[in-house]
């Protein structure tokens, strides 16, 4: 089995396992947040971003933690104009 086929198979199986545990994979979160792996690693080191579970050298992100994190990032649009605020 060549490396690319193995990686694709492994990623698919990891996604299945994460789904069964109601989690997102690191790749899922990278895609969702549109960030690079270095940013996600920095968030973990600084205690930012969603809560996670470390399993060996992999990180899983429980959907409930991702939902809480996203809820904290909601920005309200102000419906009044700047002129009306002054």
Secondary structure, 3 states (H helix, E strand, C coil): CCHHHHHHHHHHHHHHHHHHCCEEEHHHHHHHHCCCHHHHHHHHHHCCCCCCEEECCEEEEEHHHHHHHHHCCCCCCCCCCHHHHC
